[in-house]
């Protein structure tokens, strides 16, 4: 038994799909993904409820003729200090990088399914699953082991992290913590106060929770923000909280500010307290804070070498729209698009050498010791420590039509309008992407991780990931590329094997004398064509070349017309040409990456199998069988 449904995107694009009642919802999701030409996502029924991927369609409540909505899921990727974790198509997780920083998730791989959100400490990861439970891995001391409180981790809505501990907000407004006790992993001292929690914020070693009534509860490293008792009576009607490394600053409803934690890290704002009125937003460097007031002026406090003293540029800080902070300096974008900087001159606090170029600035990004500004015309201007990305002269002629920039502590990566990427800075931090330049096409977003070194991970339009930088910091994902594709390959093989079973039934009918000619029912012909290509794909999961795969597919098509005259060579050649044309038009990124039908490695073969297989499931490549020319 089967049913037919219409699946649509929020943009209005729709596709009509058929599915068996005994199939998993995930199979319908895969077909929708392919037919609509989009990445991974989830199906929503007519009542607005998300369908469960592992549930049978016949048990999901979906009815014949229903109009379903396909919500596209963004690829989720998170980084610890030396590892990455990526959510792949079926909701599972792939990890790479240093094992004791969360780069090895093999111990919990079977538990990590239907992941909705990933959070990280410096040494571990925690994933929220679709049912509200949590799975964690990495260094057990620093958040990688949540087994002691696993039964309590239910209906989790959000997770926040210090350097070495996690805090989860549950559906009832309570909070569960685990990880290094001294740095926020033990909240037992304030557990009875953690009710109706709305937000949790973190600095390096402590947490601060804003409750529904606007009060604040803190715990963790008591000298670094975990003890707010000295200002507790002032923490009322709190709207926002910002953190330096070991201090917090809270904006109250009346626009005033309350600070606590380590004074060296900006916890003492007493010298500017009378100026902190009508505060709109706050940014923090490692040891200092900068507040934008309602009139566009700025007030700073904390360590002067980290931007806590802005007196030298105070008269320039007018009509400030936004502020970006490095570890040791600040950069303010003014209403006219110019930039004012202060703090450590060698680490971005002095932009005088490029000041005349800083016009019509749209956004500013920072590495640990340098800044990069994107101008309105897509050009980039850099300053700060040259070795850490402050000097982009070697790639300046390539930095055109730049859309966004990401940074590790020592390098920058810019995404251009055509989806390519330009990098600069220290190679050990990801400043050299030459080894993967040909793969960096149609890049949608970039994620960075880094400590003593660094690495980048770029998410492409087809959902695949390309990495570069320090291998110990996630810069090499080659070892898990097959793992990254494994869920899709498993799903594809499952679908193809079902098609094989359908074809066996057709073959039995053929053997009993039923002629299958060109006037056969489309459904039968589709099944037979699917089987033909399926056998080629199943037998050659890593083809040596694109041409080999196409020839195999064509040969199997000929072979599986046992009761009809062999198609002429011209028909086979035409079929092959149309397949190649389809790949060129529908999968240009794949085609470009293959070059002149060059030899494929095992990983590239897996990519090709995935994309050809998804197209097969959408009946894109074998529609020629119904045209009567074979």
Secondary structure as GFF3:
##gff-version 3
##sequence-region A 1 630
A	DSSP	beta_strand	2	8	.	.	.	ID=ss1
A	DSSP	beta_strand	14	20	.	.	.	ID=ss2
A	DSSP	alpha_helix	25	36	.	.	.	ID=ss3
A	DSSP	beta_strand	41	44	.	.	.	ID=ss4
A	DSSP	three_ten_helix	57	59	.	.	.	ID=ss5
A	DSSP	beta_strand	67	72	.	.	.	ID=ss6
A	DSSP	beta_strand	76	79	.	.	.	ID=ss7
A	DSSP	beta_strand	83	87	.	.	.	ID=ss8
A	DSSP	beta_strand	93	97	.	.	.	ID=ss9
A	DSSP	three_ten_helix	99	101	.	.	.	ID=ss10
A	DSSP	three_ten_helix	106	108	.	.	.	ID=ss11
A	DSSP	beta_strand	115	120	.	.	.	ID=ss12
A	DSSP	beta_strand	124	129	.	.	.	ID=ss13
A	DSSP	beta_strand	134	138	.	.	.	ID=ss14
A	DSSP	three_ten_helix	140	142	.	.	.	ID=ss15
A	DSSP	three_ten_helix	147	152	.	.	.	ID=ss16
A	DSSP	beta_strand	156	161	.	.	.	ID=ss17
A	DSSP	beta_strand	165	170	.	.	.	ID=ss18
A	DSSP	beta_strand	175	179	.	.	.	ID=ss19
A	DSSP	three_ten_helix	181	183	.	.	.	ID=ss20
A	DSSP	three_ten_helix	188	193	.	.	.	ID=ss21
A	DSSP	beta_strand	197	202	.	.	.	ID=ss22
A	DSSP	beta_strand	206	211	.	.	.	ID=ss23
A	DSSP	beta_strand	216	220	.	.	.	ID=ss24
A	DSSP	pi_helix	222	226	.	.	.	ID=ss25
A	DSSP	three_ten_helix	229	234	.	.	.	ID=ss26
A	DSSP	beta_strand	238	243	.	.	.	ID=ss27
A	DSSP	beta_strand	247	252	.	.	.	ID=ss28
A	DSSP	beta_strand	257	261	.	.	.	ID=ss29
A	DSSP	three_ten_helix	263	265	.	.	.	ID=ss30
A	DSSP	three_ten_helix	270	275	.	.	.	ID=ss31
A	DSSP	beta_strand	279	284	.	.	.	ID=ss32
A	DSSP	beta_strand	288	293	.	.	.	ID=ss33
A	DSSP	beta_strand	298	302	.	.	.	ID=ss34
A	DSSP	three_ten_helix	304	306	.	.	.	ID=ss35
A	DSSP	three_ten_helix	311	316	.	.	.	ID=ss36
A	DSSP	beta_strand	320	325	.	.	.	ID=ss37
A	DSSP	beta_strand	329	334	.	.	.	ID=ss38
A	DSSP	beta_strand	339	343	.	.	.	ID=ss39
A	DSSP	three_ten_helix	345	347	.	.	.	ID=ss40
A	DSSP	three_ten_helix	352	357	.	.	.	ID=ss41
A	DSSP	beta_strand	361	366	.	.	.	ID=ss42
A	DSSP	beta_strand	370	375	.	.	.	ID=ss43
A	DSSP	beta_strand	380	384	.	.	.	ID=ss44
A	DSSP	three_ten_helix	386	388	.	.	.	ID=ss45
A	DSSP	three_ten_helix	393	398	.	.	.	ID=ss46
A	DSSP	beta_strand	402	408	.	.	.	ID=ss47
A	DSSP	beta_strand	411	416	.	.	.	ID=ss48
A	DSSP	beta_strand	421	425	.	.	.	ID=ss49
A	DSSP	three_ten_helix	427	429	.	.	.	ID=ss50
A	DSSP	three_ten_helix	434	439	.	.	.	ID=ss51
A	DSSP	beta_strand	443	450	.	.	.	ID=ss52
A	DSSP	beta_strand	454	460	.	.	.	ID=ss53
A	DSSP	beta_strand	465	469	.	.	.	ID=ss54
A	DSSP	three_ten_helix	471	473	.	.	.	ID=ss55
A	DSSP	three_ten_helix	478	480	.	.	.	ID=ss56
A	DSSP	alpha_helix	481	511	.	.	.	ID=ss57
A	DSSP	alpha_helix	522	539	.	.	.	ID=ss58
A	DSSP	alpha_helix	546	559	.	.	.	ID=ss59
A	DSSP	alpha_helix	569	586	.	.	.	ID=ss60
A	DSSP	alpha_helix	588	594	.	.	.	ID=ss61
A	DSSP	alpha_helix	602	617	.	.	.	ID=ss62
A	DSSP	three_ten_helix	623	626	.	.	.	ID=ss63
###
